[in-house]
Amino acid sequence: MMNDCSPKHDLLGLSQPQMTSMLGELGEKPYRTNQVMKWLHHRFVDDFSQMTDISKKLRAEFENIAEIVEPKVISEKCSTDGTRKWLMQSRSGSAFETVYIPEDSRGTLCVSSQVGCALDCKFCSTGKQGFNSNLTSGEIVGQLRVVERILAAQRSDSEQKVTNVVFMGMGEPLLNADQVIPAVSVMMDDLGYGISKRKVTISTAGVVPGIQRLKENTDASLAVSLHAPNDQLRDQLVPINRKYPIAELLDACRDYALNLGEKRTVTIEYILLDGVNDQAQHVRELIELLRDFPCKINLIPFNGFPGSGFKRPSSRAVRFFQEKLVQAGYATMVRTTRGEDIDAACGQLAGKVEDRTKRSSRYQKIAQQMVD
């Protein structure tokens, strides 16, 4: 039983085991977990009184010790290509972004795990604003719930729905693993959103201890933001490489891949920057680096933002890079740029509200502690 000063349970972010444990402390049977999670994630209720198949006693308990709080939608932008971006407000009052990318056979939701980011990758707009705060598991799951509810209400006009979730929005997911792991569990759980483990992808810039922890808790898909074929260049582009260099990172990925089964591999993400990492020497190095590392490769032409200092390579340069990788035997895709006109493309998420650009010494200290 919680006292009056205890924080309330954020039901949206509780995994099935966590929900069962909480209900067990209230003297409830395990079957209550099924009922409650279906009300939350299948029927999208936001009021305990709507949970009509659970007892009045439990509903009263919930009023005292639990809450259902979705992130608040501040604004929505729609791209000419159908991409939609929502600015959402966290409990702390800060704001973050969520992007939905519809395609013919699927709908991909790009979720955020933090407000801002501590890693300061040089080609990423999010990193330029610094780190503000972690999102809770409820706020992470809440992004999926909000978008599913919006799409469900519009399905008379469109069959769009979320089939894939990628943790490629704001933040480094593995610096918020305590909240990301239960959120992923809810997304993949049939009592949650039933999304296949093959279609939930956690992307990391290379937080090696986080990869090791993921292996112990999930078999969701893993993507690694590599972006350079050698440590010297990656140290400049992705500063966390100075702590976890490429060899150590790839070893952790090989270990994680053992968790995925024979037909699944880790995805390597590589943003192409004109004249920086897109030359013939770079593709030769990349081929050699990944020679004994089964993987898929996603090439991402750089998406510009003010003050970045980088340029997108030509289409010819992108094709050259891809052709060399394919000739070397790698399954290599070029990611189509989506939502660029609303700043929703890869690397552009930053938001434009004042409380998300704090770079005071307190926030810098928190960010450094996270990386260390």
C-alpha positions, 0 to 999 in steps of 0.5 A: 500500500502506498502512503499519501506521499508516494508517487502513483504508479504510471500504468501505461509504462508497466510491463506485464510482469510489473503489472502482475507484481503491482496487482499481486501486492494489492491481493489481486489474481494474475488474470487481472493483468490481462483485463487491465492491460487490455483496457489500457492498450486495446481500448485506450481508456483514460478513466478507471471507472471505464474498466467495467469488468474489474471490481469497484474495490480495485477501481477505488484502489487505482484512484489512490495509487495509480494514474493513466497519463498520456503525453499531451499533444502540443502541435502536429505537422503534416508533410507533403509526403504523408509523414506526420510529426507531433510535438508532445509534452512530458510530465516535466513540462519539456517537449519532445517529438514523435514521427509517423511515416506511412508506406504502402505496406507498413506504418513506422513510428519513430519514438523519442526516449529522452528530451534532448540528447547527451551525446552531441553527435556532430550531424544531429540537430537533437544533440545540438540542443543538449540534454534535458531529461529522460522520458518515463516508460509511460511517456515512451509507450504513450507516444505509441498509444496516442498515435494508435488512437489518432489513427484508429479514429481516422481509419474510415478514411485510411487504413494507416496503422503502426506496424513498426516502431523505431527508437530513432527519435530524440535521445539515446535509448540505452542511456535510459534503459531503465525506462526503455526496456519495460516500454519495449516489453509493452510494445511487443506484448500481445496484451500491449500492442503486439508488435513483432520483435523483428519490427521493434528496433532500438538504435544506439550510437554505441553505448556498449554496457547498454547493449549488454543489458539489452541482451539480458532483457529483450530480443528486439531488433538492434541498429547501430549508428556507426557513421564512420569506418575508423576510430579517428573519424568516428571520434570526431563525428560520434564522441561516445566512440572515445569511450567505446571504440569501434572494435568494442562496439562490434564485439558487443553487437556480435554478442547481441546477435546471438540473441536474435536467432539465425535469420536476424542480424544487427543493422548498421546505420551510416549517414553519408556526409559530403566529403567527410565519410562518403569517399572511395577510401571510406567504403573500402575501409567499411567493407574491410571493417565489417568483413566478418560481421553479418549485418544489414546496412542502411545508408542515410543521405545527410538531412540538413539543418541550420548551422550543421556545417555538413552537406548532403552528398550527390545522388551519384556519390550515394549510388557509388557507395551503395554499389560497392557495398552490394558488390562486397555482398552486403544487403544495403538500402538507401533510406528514403528521406521522408518529412524533410519539409517539416524537419521530421527526417533522420537527424532533424528532430529538435523541436522549437520550444525554449524549455528544451534548449537548456544548456546550463551547467546543471544539465551539462553535468547530468549529461556527462554523468549519463555518458560516464 
